[in-house]
Amino acid sequence: MQVVELLKEYQALNLSQNINYDKFSRYSITHHSTSLEGSTLTQIETNLLLDENLTPKGKPIEYSLMTLDHESALLFIIDAAKQNTKITSEFIQQVNAKVMAKTGSVYNTVFGEIDASKGAFRKGNVVAGNRYFPNFDKVEALTKN
């Protein structure tokens, strides 16, 4: 087969109509974001989980739950953007609640009980590596601003 014939055959496949770029982008965003949080699901495992609800063998269920939560939050944000939803601290808490719905836990601090799965503002300080984040007592005000 000559290159010209092969090219015509390829063009006849019309692959651009067979790829759902929105879904591809969402799945990639979800995969990479959860990877940053420690998930070891591969892109293919992420796709299978989101398309067919198949959890990968040999991986902690937390990674699958994290992936499902992230996709739910991302769809929520996309829908909100389409509706021109105003970004408020309450909206950010709704997003946080979706991100943490299945993996967030209840924890106690000297300032009271916090349910991370409900999008509550944190009541403890956070450090990631050598990076420090705003003190917990400033988070709510910073978010409102």
C-alpha positions as CSV (number, residue, x, y, z in Angstrom):
1,M,0.0,0.0,0.0
2,Q,1.3,3.4,-0.9
3,V,1.5,6.3,1.5
4,V,-1.2,8.2,-0.4
5,E,-3.6,5.3,-0.2
6,L,-2.8,4.8,3.5
7,L,-3.4,8.5,4.1
8,K,-6.8,8.4,2.4
9,E,-7.8,5.3,4.5
10,Y,-6.8,7.1,7.6
11,Q,-8.8,10.3,6.7
12,A,-11.8,8.1,5.9
13,L,-11.8,6.9,9.5
14,N,-12.7,10.5,10.6
15,L,-11.2,10.0,14.0
16,S,-11.9,13.6,15.1
17,Q,-15.6,12.7,15.4
18,N,-14.8,9.6,17.5
19,I,-13.0,11.4,20.3
20,N,-14.9,13.2,23.0
21,Y,-12.3,15.9,23.8
22,D,-14.3,17.2,26.8
23,K,-14.4,13.8,28.5
24,F,-10.7,13.2,27.6
25,S,-9.8,16.6,29.2
26,R,-11.9,15.9,32.3
27,Y,-10.4,12.5,32.8
28,S,-6.9,13.8,32.3
29,I,-7.4,16.6,34.8
30,T,-8.9,14.2,37.3
31,H,-6.1,11.7,36.8
32,H,-3.3,14.2,37.2
33,S,-4.9,16.0,40.1
34,T,-5.4,12.8,42.1
35,S,-1.9,11.7,41.2
36,L,-0.6,14.9,42.9
37,E,-2.5,13.8,46.0
38,G,-0.8,10.4,46.0
39,S,-3.1,8.2,43.9
40,T,-1.3,5.6,41.9
41,L,-4.1,4.9,39.4
42,T,-2.9,5.0,35.9
43,Q,-4.6,7.1,33.2
44,I,-6.2,3.8,31.8
45,E,-7.4,2.8,35.3
46,T,-8.9,6.2,35.8
47,N,-10.7,6.0,32.5
48,L,-12.0,2.5,33.3
49,L,-13.2,3.6,36.7
50,L,-15.0,6.7,35.3
51,D,-16.4,5.0,32.2
52,E,-17.3,1.5,33.6
53,N,-17.1,1.9,37.4
54,L,-14.3,-0.7,37.5
55,T,-12.0,-0.4,40.4
56,P,-8.4,-1.4,39.7
57,K,-7.1,-4.6,41.2
58,G,-4.4,-4.2,43.8
59,K,-4.9,-0.5,44.4
60,P,-6.2,1.1,47.6
61,I,-10.0,1.8,47.3
62,E,-9.2,5.3,48.6
63,Y,-7.6,6.1,45.3
64,S,-10.8,5.1,43.4
65,L,-13.0,7.1,45.8
66,M,-10.7,10.1,45.5
67,T,-11.0,9.9,41.7
68,L,-14.8,9.6,41.8
69,D,-15.0,12.6,44.1
70,H,-12.7,14.7,41.9
71,E,-14.8,13.9,38.8
72,S,-18.0,14.8,40.6
73,A,-16.5,18.1,41.8
74,L,-15.1,18.9,38.4
75,L,-18.5,18.3,36.8
76,F,-20.1,20.5,39.4
77,I,-17.6,23.3,38.7
78,I,-18.1,23.0,34.9
79,D,-21.9,23.2,35.4
80,A,-21.5,26.2,37.7
81,A,-19.3,28.0,35.1
82,K,-21.9,27.4,32.4
83,Q,-24.5,29.1,34.7
84,N,-22.2,32.0,35.6
85,T,-22.4,31.0,39.2
86,K,-20.7,33.6,41.5
87,I,-17.6,32.3,43.3
88,T,-18.3,32.8,47.0
89,S,-16.8,31.2,50.1
90,E,-20.0,29.0,50.3
91,F,-19.4,27.9,46.7
92,I,-15.8,27.0,47.5
93,Q,-17.0,25.0,50.5
94,Q,-19.5,23.1,48.2
95,V,-16.6,22.3,45.9
96,N,-14.5,21.1,48.8
97,A,-17.4,19.0,50.1
98,K,-17.6,17.3,46.7
99,V,-13.8,16.7,46.5
100,M,-13.8,15.2,50.0
101,A,-17.3,13.5,49.9
102,K,-16.0,9.9,50.1
103,T,-12.5,10.4,51.5
104,G,-12.9,13.2,54.0
105,S,-13.1,12.3,57.6
106,V,-14.3,13.7,60.9
107,Y,-11.4,14.9,63.1
108,N,-11.2,16.7,66.4
109,T,-9.1,19.7,67.2
110,V,-9.0,21.9,70.3
111,F,-11.4,24.2,68.4
112,G,-14.0,21.5,67.9
113,E,-15.0,18.7,65.6
114,I,-14.5,19.2,61.8
115,D,-16.1,17.1,59.1
116,A,-13.9,17.4,56.0
117,S,-16.5,15.6,53.9
118,K,-18.9,18.5,54.4
119,G,-16.5,21.2,53.1
120,A,-15.9,22.8,56.6
121,F,-13.1,25.2,56.9
122,R,-10.0,23.5,58.4
123,K,-9.1,24.1,62.0
124,G,-5.5,23.1,61.8
125,N,-2.4,24.3,60.0
126,V,-1.1,22.7,56.9
127,V,2.4,22.0,55.7
128,A,3.3,20.3,52.4
129,G,7.0,19.5,52.1
130,N,8.7,22.8,53.0
131,R,5.7,24.9,52.1
132,Y,3.5,26.5,54.7
133,F,-0.1,27.6,54.0
134,P,-2.1,30.3,55.8
135,N,-2.9,29.7,59.4
136,F,-6.3,28.0,59.8
137,D,-7.7,31.1,61.7
138,K,-7.2,33.2,58.5
139,V,-8.6,30.7,55.9
140,E,-12.3,31.8,56.2
141,A,-11.5,35.5,55.9
142,L,-9.1,35.0,53.1
143,T,-11.6,32.9,51.3
144,K,-14.3,35.5,51.7
145,N,-12.0,38.2,50.4
